[in-house]
Amino acid sequence: MKIHITSRHEKLTEGLKNHVEEKIERVERYVGKIKEAHVILNFEKKVHLCEVVLTAKDLKLSAKASSRDMYQSIDAALGRLETQAQKQKEKRSSHHRAESGRATRGMVAEPVEAEDVKVVKTKKFAVKPMTVDEAAMQLTASKDEFLVFYNAENERTSVVYKRSDSHVGLIEPEY
């Protein structure tokens, strides 16, 4: 990780440099490996401004903060970055959870929060023993998108489904 610290109107002290590096390491927990961090410390008459730009793998975050004390400005700016990084991490993980969910009967799965998912309908039906060819023929004759059946050839539950290319696919679970 490259950390560039620019100090304007005052010399950069070792204490400020160490403080910035420690705070950036805290943000790294949320975004993974940081490629580059650029920190600008601007010392003006009554206001000390800290501006931070972080670049990670697929992410670029930036924040500014000002106060009468440079340490407080650094803490506030990197605190804001840490909040942004936490939100990005949550967004990625909730998006990943939503993609791993399954679509039901012709509905497309959209990314939703995990707490918002509810089972709204339950349907029970008998699983009939048949061959793959029989199941495929029964599926093409129906309006359904898939058919669960007991495969008489390998004595396991299997699924045939209609593909977008108007063919039939087969799903066989591995145990």
PAZAPA-4460 file (N, C-alpha, C; in steps of 0.05 Angstrom, whole numbers, plus 32768, in hexadecimal, padded with zeros to 4 digits):
% residues 175
    n_x    n_y    n_z   ca_x   ca_y   ca_z    c_x    c_y    c_z   seq   type   mol
   8011   7FE9   8000   8000   8000   8000   8012   8019   8000     1      M     A
   800B   802B   7FEE   801A   8045   7FED   800A   805A   7FFB     2      K     A
   8016   8068   800D   8009   807E   801B   8018   8097   8015     3      I     A
   800B   80AA   8007   8017   80C4   8001   800A   80D8   8014     4      H     A
   801B   80E6   8023   8011   80FA   8035   801D   8115   802C     5      I     A
   800B   8128   8027   8013   8143   801F   800B   8156   8035     6      T     A
   801E   8165   803E   8019   8179   8053   801D   8194   8048     7      S     A
   8008   81A5   804B   8009   81C0   8040   800B   81D4   8057     8      R     A
   801E   81E6   8055   8023   81FD   8067   8030   81F5   8081     9      H     A
   8036   81DC   8085   8045   81D4   809D   8054   81BA   8097    10      E     A
   8069   81B5   80A5   8079   819D   80A1   806A   8185   80AE    11      K     A
   806C   816E   80A0   805F   8156   80A9   806F   814A   80C0    12      L     A
   8062   8145   80D7   8070   8139   80EE   806D   811B   80EC    13      T     A
   807F   810E   80FA   807F   80F0   80FB   8065   80E6   8109    14      E     A
   805D   80F5   811D   8044   80EE   812C   802C   80EF   811A    15      G     A
   8029   8104   810A   8012   8106   80F7   8013   80EF   80E3    16      L     A
   802B   80E9   80D9   802F   80D4   80C5   8026   80B9   80D0    17      K     A
   802F   80B3   80E9   8028   8099   80F5   800A   8098   80FB    18      N     A
   7FFE   80AE   8103   7FE2   80AF   8109   7FD1   80A9   80F0    19      H     A
   7FD9   80B5   80D9   7FCB   80B1   80C0   7FCE   8093   80B8    20      V     A
   7FE5   8088   80BA   7FEA   806C   80B2   7FD9   8059   80C3    21      E     A
   7FD8   805D   80DD   7FC8   804C   80EF   7FAA   804D   80E7    22      E     A
   7FA0   8065   80E1   7F84   8068   80DB   7F7D   805B   80C0    23      K     A
   7F90   805D   80AD   7F8B   8050   8093   7F8B   8032   8095    24      I     A
   7F9B   8027   80A6   7F9B   800A   80AB   7F80   8000   80B5    25      E     A
   7F72   8011   80C5   7F57   800A   80CF   7F43   8008   80B8    26      R     A
   7F45   801A   80A4   7F33   8019   808D   7F39   8001   807B    27      V     A
   7F52   7FF8   807B   7F5A   7FE2   806A   7F4B   7FC8   8072    28      E     A
   7F42   7FC6   808B   7F32   7FAE   8093   7F19   7FAB   8082    29      R     A
   7F0E   7FC1   8079   7EF4   7FC0   806C   7EF6   7FBE   804D    30      Y     A
   7F0B   7FCA   8042   7F0D   7FCB   8025   7F21   7FB7   801A    31      V     A
   7F2F   7FA9   802B   7F44   7F97   8022   7F5E   7FA6   801D    32      G     A
   7F6D   7F9C   800B   7F87   7FA9   8006   7F84   7FC4   7FF8    33      K     A
   7F8F   7FD8   8005   7F8F   7FF3   7FFA   7FA7   7FF7   7FE7    34      I     A
   7FA2   7FFF   7FCE   7FB7   8003   7FBB   7FC6   801D   7FC1    35      K     A
   7FB6   8032   7FC6   7FC3   804C   7FC9   7FB1   805E   7FDB    36      E     A
   7FBE   806E   7FEB   7FB0   8081   7FFC   7FBE   809C   7FFA    37      A     A
   7FAE   80B0   7FF4   7FBA   80CB   7FF2   7FAC   80DD   8007    38      H     A
   7FBD   80E8   8019   7FB3   80F8   802F   7FBE   8114   802C    39      V     A
   7FAD   8128   802D   7FB5   8144   802B   7FAE   8151   8045    40      I     A
   7FC3   815C   8053   7FBF   816A   806C   7FC4   8187   8067    41      L     A
   7FAF   8197   806A   7FB1   81B4   8064   7FAE   81C4   807E    42      N     A
   7FC4   81D1   8085   7FC4   81E1   809E   7FBF   81FE   8096    43      F     A
   7FA7   8208   809D   7FA0   8224   8098   7FA0   8232   80B3    44      E     A
   7F9A   824B   80B3   7F9C   825C   80CB   7F8D   8250   80E3    45      K     A
   7F73   824C   80E0   7F63   8241   80F6   7F57   8226   80F1    46      K     A
   7F5A   821D   80D8   7F4D   8203   80D1   7F62   81F0   80C6    47      V     A
   7F61   81D7   80CF   7F73   81C3   80C5   7F62   81AF   80B5    48      H     A
   7F68   81AC   809C   7F58   819B   808A   7F67   8182   8083    49      L     A
   7F59   816B   8083   7F64   8151   807B   7F53   8146   8065    50      C     A
   7F60   813F   804F   7F52   8134   8038   7F5F   8119   8031    51      E     A
   7F4F   8104   802F   7F5A   80E9   802A   7F4D   80DD   8012    52      V     A
   7F5D   80D1   8000   7F52   80C2   7FE9   7F60   80A6   7FEA    53      V     A
   7F4F   8091   7FEC   7F59   8075   7FED   7F51   8067   7FD3    54      L     A
   7F63   8057   7FC9   7F5E   8047   7FB1   7F63   802A   7FB9    55      T     A
   7F4E   8019   7FB6   7F51   7FFD   7FBB   7F4B   7FEE   7FA1    56      A     A
   7F47   7FD4   7FA2   7F44   7FC4   7F8A   7F2F   7FCF   7F77    57      K     A
   7F16   7FD0   7F7F   7F00   7FDA   7F6E   7EF2   7FF2   7F7B    58      D     A
   7F01   8001   7F8A   7EF4   8015   7F9B   7F05   802D   7F9E    59      L     A
   7EF8   8045   7F9D   7F06   805E   7FA3   7EF5   806D   7FB7    60      K     A
   7F01   8074   7FCE   7EF3   8082   7FE3   7F01   809C   7FE9    61      L     A
   7EF2   80B1   7FF0   7EFE   80CA   7FF8   7EEE   80D7   800E    62      S     A
   7EFC   80E7   801E   7EEE   80F5   8034   7EFF   810D   803C    63      A     A
   7EF1   8121   8047   7EFE   813A   8051   7EF3   813F   806D    64      K     A
   7F04   814C   807C   7EFB   8156   8097   7F0D   816D   809F    65      A     A
   7F02   817F   80AF   7F11   8195   80B9   7F0A   819B   80D6    66      S     A
   7F1D   81A5   80E4   7F19   81AD   8100   7F31   81BF   8108    67      S     A
   7F32   81C6   8121   7F48   81D7   812A   7F61   81C7   8131    68      R     A
   7F5E   81AC   8132   7F74   819B   8139   7F78   8187   8122    69      D     A
   7F90   8183   8118   7F95   8171   8101   7F8F   8154   8108    70      M     A
   7F95   814C   8121   7F8F   8130   8129   7F71   812B   8128    71      Y     A
   7F61   813E   8131   7F44   813B   812F   7F3A   813A   8112    72      Q     A
   7F46   814A   8101   7F3F   814A   80E5   7F46   812F   80D8    73      S     A
   7F5D   8124   80DE   7F65   810A   80D4   7F52   80F5   80DD    74      I     A
   7F4B   80F5   80F8   7F39   80E1   8103   7F1E   80E3   80F5    75      D     A
   7F13   80FB   80F1   7EF9   80FF   80E5   7EF9   80F6   80C8    76      A     A
   7F0D   80FD   80B9   7F0E   80F6   809C   7F10   80D7   8099    77      A     A
   7F22   80CB   80A8   7F25   80AE   80A6   7F0E   809F   80B3    78      L     A
   7F01   80AB   80C6   7EE8   80A0   80D1   7ED2   809F   80BB    79      G     A
   7ED0   80B4   80AC   7EBD   80B4   8096   7EC4   809F   8081    80      R     A
   7EDE   809D   807B   7EE6   8088   8068   7EE0   806C   8072    81      L     A
   7EE4   8068   808C   7EDE   804E   8098   7EC0   8048   8095    82      E     A
   7EAF   805C   809A   7E92   8058   8097   7E8B   8051   807A    83      T     A
   7E97   8060   8067   7E92   805A   804A   7E9B   803D   8043    84      Q     A
   7EB2   8036   804E   7EBD   801B   8048   7EAB   8006   8054    85      A     A
   7EA0   800A   806C   7E8D   7FF7   8078   7E74   7FF4   8067    86      Q     A
   7E6A   800A   805D   7E52   8009   804C   7E58   7FFA   8033    87      K     A
   7E6F   7FFE   8027   7E76   7FF0   800E   7E78   7FD2   8013    88      Q     A
   7E84   7FCB   802A   7E87   7FAF   8031   7E6C   7FA2   8035    89      K     A
   7E5A   7FB0   8043   7E3E   7FA5   8047   7E30   7FA2   802C    90      E     A
   7E34   7FB6   801B   7E26   7FB5   8001   7E30   7F9D   7FF1    91      K     A
   7E4A   7F99   7FF1   7E55   7F82   7FE2   7E4B   7F68   7FEE    92      R     A
   7E4C   7F65   8008   7E43   7F4C   8014   7E26   7F47   8011    93      S     A
   7E15   7F5B   8013   7DF8   7F57   8010   7DF2   7F51   7FF3    94      S     A
   7E01   7F5E   7FE0   7DFD   7F58   7FC4   7E05   7F3B   7FBE    95      H     A
   7E1A   7F32   7FCA   7E23   7F16   7FC7   7E0E   7F03   7FD1    96      H     A
   7E03   7F09   7FE9   7DEE   7EF7   7FF4   7DD6   7EF6   7FE2    97      R     A
   7DCE   7F0D   7FD7   7DB6   7F0E   7FC6   7DBA   7EFE   7FAC    98      A     A
   7DD2   7EFF   7FA1   7DD8   7EF0   7F88   7DD8   7ED2   7F8E    99      E     A
   7DDF   7ECA   7FA5   7DE0   7EAD   7FAB   7DC4   7EA2   7FB0   100      S     A
   7DB0   7EB3   7FB4   7D95   7EAA   7FB8   7D8A   7E9E   7F9E   101      G     A
   7D73   7E8F   7FA0   7D69   7E82   7F88   7D4F   7E90   7F7F   102      R     A
   7D4B   7E90   7F65   7D32   7E9B   7F5A   7D1C   7E86   7F5B   103      A     A
   7D04   7E8F   7F5E   7CED   7E7C   7F5F   7CDB   7E80   7F48   104      T     A
   7CD4   7E6B   7F3B   7CC0   7E6A   7F25   7CBF   7E82   7F13   105      R     A
   7CD3   7E86   7F03   7CD2   7E9B   7EEF   7CD8   7EB7   7EFA   106      G     A
   7CDD   7EBA   7F13   7CE3   7ED4   7F1F   7D01   7ED8   7F1F   107      M     A
   7D0A   7EF0   7F1A   7D26   7EF6   7F1A   7D2E   7EFF   7F36   108      V     A
   7D44   7EF4   7F40   7D4E   7EFC   7F5A   7D5B   7F17   7F58   109      A     A
   7D53   7F2A   7F69   7D5E   7F44   7F6A   7D6C   7F48   7F84   110      E     A
   7D82   7F57   7F85   7D90   7F5B   7F9E   7D7E   7F69   7FB3   111      P     A
   7D7A   7F5C   7FC9   7D6A   7F67   7FDF   7D78   7F61   7FF9   112      V     A
   7D70   7F70   800D   7D7B   7F6B   8027   7D72   7F50   8032   113      E     A
   7D83   7F42   8040   7D7D   7F27   804A   7D65   7F27   805C   114      A     A
   7D60   7F3C   806C   7D49   7F3C   807D   7D2F   7F3F   806E   115      E     A
   7D2F   7F49   8056   7D17   7F4F   8047   7D0D   7F36   8038   116      D     A
   7D1C   7F20   8037   7D14   7F08   8028   7D00   7EF9   8039   117      V     A
   7CE9   7EF2   802D   7CD4   7EE3   803B   7CCA   7ECE   8028   118      K     A
   7CC4   7EB6   8032   7CB6   7EA2   8022   7C99   7EA9   8023   119      V     A
   7C8D   7EAE   800B   7C72   7EB7   800A   7C5E   7EA1   8002   120      V     A
   7C69   7E8B   7FF6   7C57   7E76   7FED   7C67   7E5B   7FEF   121      K     A
   7C59   7E47   7FF9   7C65   7E2C   7FFA   7C52   7E1A   7FEB   122      T     A
   7C5F   7E09   7FDA   7C4F   7DF7   7FCA   7C5B   7DDB   7FCD   123      K     A
   7C4A   7DC7   7FD4   7C54   7DAC   7FD7   7C48   7D9B   7FC0   124      K     A
   7C58   7D8A   7FB6   7C4F   7D78   7FA1   7C5F   7D5E   7FA2   125      F     A
   7C53   7D49   7F97   7C5F   7D2F   7F97   7C76   7D2E   7F82   126      A     A
   7C8C   7D23   7F8A   7CA2   7D1F   7F77   7CA0   7D04   7F6B   127      V     A
   7C9A   7D03   7F51   7C95   7CEA   7F43   7CAF   7CDE   7F38   128      K     A
   7CB1   7CC3   7F3A   7CC8   7CB6   7F2E   7CC4   7CB5   7F0F   129      P     A
   7CD9   7CBF   7F01   7CD8   7CBE   7EE4   7CF4   7CC1   7ED9   130      M     A
   7CF8   7CBC   7EBF   7D12   7CC0   7EB2   7D15   7CDD   7EAB   131      T     A
   7D2D   7CE4   7EA3   7D33   7D00   7E9B   7D23   7D07   7E83   132      V     A
   7D21   7CF5   7E6F   7D12   7CFA   7E57   7CF4   7CFF   7E5D   133      D     A
   7CE9   7CEF   7E6F   7CCD   7CF3   7E76   7CC9   7D0E   7E84   134      E     A
   7CDB   7D15   7E95   7CD9   7D2F   7EA3   7CDC   7D46   7E90   135      A     A
   7CEE   7D44   7E7C   7CF1   7D59   7E68   7CD8   7D5C   7E57   136      A     A
   7CCC   7D45   7E50   7CB3   7D47   7E40   7C9C   7D53   7E50   137      M     A
   7C9A   7D4C   7E69   7C85   7D57   7E7A   7C8A   7D76   7E7E   138      Q     A
   7CA3   7D7E   7E81   7CA9   7D9A   7E84   7CA2   7DAA   7E6B   139      L     A
   7CA9   7DA0   7E54   7CA3   7DAF   7E3B   7C85   7DB1   7E37   140      T     A
   7C75   7D9E   7E41   7C58   7D9F   7E3E   7C4B   7DB2   7E52   141      A     A
   7C59   7DBB   7E66   7C4D   7DCC   7E7B   7C57   7DE9   7E77   142      S     A
   7C4B   7DFB   7E87   7C53   7E17   7E87   7C69   7E1D   7E9C   143      K     A
   7C6F   7E09   7EAC   7C82   7E0C   7EC2   7C9E   7E10   7EB6   144      D     A
   7CAF   7E1D   7EC6   7CCB   7E22   7EBF   7CDD   7E0B   7EC7   145      E     A
   7CD5   7DFC   7EDB   7CE6   7DE5   7EE4   7CD4   7DCF   7EEE   146      F     A
   7CDF   7DB7   7EF2   7CD0   7DA0   7EFC   7CE3   7D90   7F0E   147      L     A
   7CDB   7D8B   7F26   7CEA   7D7B   7F39   7CDF   7D5E   7F36   148      V     A
   7CF1   7D4B   7F34   7CE8   7D2F   7F31   7CFC   7D1C   7F3D   149      F     A
   7CF3   7D04   7F43   7D04   7CEF   7F4D   7D0F   7CE0   7F35   150      Y     A
   7D29   7CE2   7F31   7D36   7CD5   7F1A   7D37   7CB7   7F1E   151      N     A
   7D28   7CA8   7F0E   7D27   7C8B   7F11   7D41   7C7E   7F09   152      A     A
   7D51   7C8B   7EF9   7D6A   7C80   7EEF   7D80   7C7F   7F05   153      E     A
   7D82   7C95   7F14   7D97   7C96   7F29   7D8C   7C97   7F45   154      N     A
   7D71   7C96   7F48   7D63   7C96   7F61   7D69   7CAE   7F73   155      E     A
   7D69   7CC6   7F66   7D6E   7CDF   7F74   7D5A   7CF4   7F6B   156      R     A
   7D55   7D08   7F7B   7D44   7D1F   7F73   7D54   7D30   7F60   157      T     A
   7D47   7D38   7F49   7D54   7D48   7F35   7D41   7D5E   7F2C   158      S     A
   7D4B   7D71   7F1D   7D3B   7D87   7F13   7D40   7D8A   7EF5   159      V     A
   7D2B   7D8D   7EE5   7D2E   7D96   7EC9   7D23   7DB2   7EC7   160      V     A
   7D2F   7DC2   7EB6   7D26   7DDE   7EB4   7D27   7DE8   7E97   161      Y     A
   7D17   7DFC   7E91   7D17   7E07   7E76   7D2D   7E1C   7E75   162      K     A
   7D3E   7E19   7E60   7D54   7E2C   7E5C   7D4B   7E42   7E49   163      R     A
   7D59   7E58   7E49   7D52   7E6E   7E38   7D56   7E68   7E1A   164      S     A
   7D66   7E54   7E14   7D6A   7E4C   7DF8   7D56   7E37   7DEE   165      D     A
   7D3F   7E35   7DFD   7D29   7E22   7DF8   7D31   7E05   7DF9   166      S     A
   7D46   7DFF   7E07   7D4D   7DE3   7E0D   7D46   7DDD   7E2A   167      H     A
   7D4B   7DC5   7E33   7D46   7DBD   7E4E   7D60   7DB7   7E5C   168      V     A
   7D63   7DC1   7E75   7D7B   7DBB   7E85   7D74   7DA8   7E9B   169      G     A
   7D89   7D9B   7EA5   7D85   7D87   7EBB   7D98   7D8F   7ED2   170      L     A
   7D8D   7D8F   7EEA   7D9D   7D93   7F02   7D9B   7D7A   7F13   171      I     A
   7DB3   7D6F   7F18   7DB5   7D57   7F29   7DC7   7D5E   7F41   172      E     A
   7DBD   7D5B   7F59   7DCE   7D62   7F71   7DE4   7D4D   7F75   173      P     A
   7DFB   7D57   7F7F   7E11   7D45   7F87   7E11   7D42   7FA5   174      E     A
   7E14   7D2A   7FAE   7E14   7D26   7FCB   7E30   7D1D   7FD3   175      Y     A
***
